Amino acid sequence: MNAVQTQTSPKSTGSFSLRVAVATRGYGIVNQHFGHANCFQIYDVKDSEAIWLEERPVTSYCHGPEDGPGDLDAILQTLKDCQAVLVSRIGHGPDDRLRKAGIEPVLACDTIETALFELYANWPR
């Protein structure tokens, strides 16, 4: 596992906490398509810290011989306590369903640390 354990942001931006799921293939980068993720790294971001909590396994949404859709309900249940999910790409169907479930899909192509702090700094308060 190449998760960022605890990092400090260059500046403090508030005092609320944001729980974020991250789709990654490792190397500390947001580099996984939502539909291909077989796990999500879960972080709490607050003030100047991003704290890794756990890895949550899922059955990838795009799987099978024709990369067909899987059980999105199970993934939504796994991520239900997250306010956002960082992904490199996501299809329209899962994007819509995540938003309806109150989870904001966010496209990123950066280090996990940078993407988490940028999301936190720009999150509506």
C-alpha positions as CSV (number, residue, x, y, z in Angstrom):
1,M,0.0,0.0,0.0
2,N,1.3,3.4,-0.9
3,A,-1.1,5.5,1.0
4,V,-0.2,8.9,2.4
5,Q,-0.4,8.4,6.2
6,T,-0.4,11.9,7.5
7,Q,0.7,15.1,5.7
8,T,0.6,18.8,6.5
9,S,-0.8,21.4,4.1
10,P,1.1,24.5,3.3
11,K,-1.7,26.6,4.9
12,S,-4.7,26.0,7.2
13,T,-8.0,26.7,5.4
14,G,-10.7,26.0,8.0
15,S,-11.9,23.9,10.9
16,F,-14.3,21.4,9.4
17,S,-13.5,17.8,8.5
18,L,-13.9,16.3,5.0
19,R,-14.0,12.5,4.4
20,V,-12.7,11.6,1.0
21,A,-12.4,8.3,-0.9
22,V,-9.5,8.1,-3.4
23,A,-9.2,5.8,-6.4
24,T,-5.5,5.0,-6.8
25,R,-3.3,2.2,-8.3
26,G,-0.6,3.3,-5.9
27,Y,2.5,5.6,-6.0
28,G,0.7,8.2,-4.0
29,I,-1.2,9.5,-7.1
30,V,-4.9,9.8,-8.0
31,N,-4.6,7.5,-11.0
32,Q,-7.5,5.2,-11.1
33,H,-10.8,5.3,-13.1
34,F,-13.8,5.0,-10.8
35,G,-15.1,2.0,-12.7
36,H,-11.9,0.1,-12.5
37,A,-11.1,0.6,-8.8
38,N,-11.2,-2.5,-6.7
39,C,-10.6,-0.5,-3.5
40,F,-10.7,3.1,-2.2
41,Q,-8.2,4.8,0.2
42,I,-10.2,6.7,2.8
43,Y,-8.9,10.0,4.2
44,D,-10.1,12.6,6.7
45,V,-8.9,16.1,5.8
46,K,-9.1,18.8,8.5
47,D,-7.2,22.1,8.7
48,S,-3.6,21.2,7.7
49,E,-3.7,17.4,7.9
50,A,-4.8,14.6,5.6
51,I,-5.1,11.5,7.7
52,W,-5.3,8.1,6.0
53,L,-7.9,6.0,7.8
54,E,-8.3,2.7,5.8
55,E,-8.5,0.9,2.5
56,R,-12.0,-0.3,1.6
57,P,-12.2,-3.1,-1.0
58,V,-15.0,-3.1,-3.6
59,T,-15.9,-5.2,-6.6
60,S,-15.0,-2.9,-9.5
61,Y,-18.0,-1.3,-11.3
62,C,-16.6,-2.2,-14.7
63,H,-15.8,-5.9,-14.7
64,G,-16.5,-9.1,-16.5
65,P,-15.8,-10.2,-20.1
66,E,-17.2,-7.0,-21.6
67,D,-16.3,-4.6,-18.9
68,G,-20.0,-4.4,-18.0
69,P,-21.5,-2.5,-15.1
70,G,-21.4,-4.0,-11.7
71,D,-23.2,-3.4,-8.4
72,L,-23.0,0.3,-8.0
73,D,-25.3,0.1,-4.9
74,A,-22.6,-1.9,-3.1
75,I,-20.0,0.7,-3.9
76,L,-22.3,3.5,-2.8
77,Q,-22.9,1.7,0.5
78,T,-19.1,1.3,1.0
79,L,-18.5,5.1,0.4
80,K,-21.7,6.4,2.2
81,D,-19.8,8.3,4.9
82,C,-17.6,10.1,2.3
83,Q,-18.4,13.6,1.0
84,A,-16.2,13.2,-2.1
85,V,-14.3,10.7,-4.2
86,L,-11.2,11.6,-6.1
87,V,-10.8,9.7,-9.4
88,S,-8.8,10.1,-12.6
89,R,-12.0,9.4,-14.7
90,I,-15.6,8.4,-14.2
91,G,-18.6,7.6,-16.4
92,H,-21.8,9.6,-16.5
93,G,-23.9,6.9,-14.8
94,P,-21.8,6.5,-11.7
95,D,-21.2,10.3,-11.6
96,D,-24.9,10.9,-11.5
97,R,-25.6,8.2,-8.9
98,L,-22.7,9.4,-6.6
99,R,-24.1,13.0,-6.7
100,K,-27.6,11.8,-5.9
101,A,-26.1,9.9,-2.9
102,G,-24.4,13.1,-1.7
103,I,-20.9,12.1,-2.7
104,E,-19.1,14.6,-5.0
105,P,-17.0,13.0,-7.7
106,V,-13.9,15.0,-8.4
107,L,-11.5,14.5,-11.3
108,A,-7.9,14.7,-10.3
109,C,-4.5,13.8,-11.8
110,D,-2.1,14.8,-9.1
111,T,-0.5,13.4,-6.0
112,I,-3.1,12.3,-3.4
113,E,-1.8,14.9,-0.9
114,T,-2.1,17.8,-3.4
115,A,-5.5,16.7,-4.6
116,L,-6.8,16.3,-1.0
117,F,-5.6,19.8,0.1
118,E,-6.9,21.4,-3.1
119,L,-10.3,19.8,-2.6
120,Y,-10.4,20.9,1.0
121,A,-9.4,24.5,0.2
122,N,-12.1,24.8,-2.4
123,W,-14.9,22.9,-0.6
124,P,-18.0,25.0,0.0
125,R,-18.4,25.9,3.6
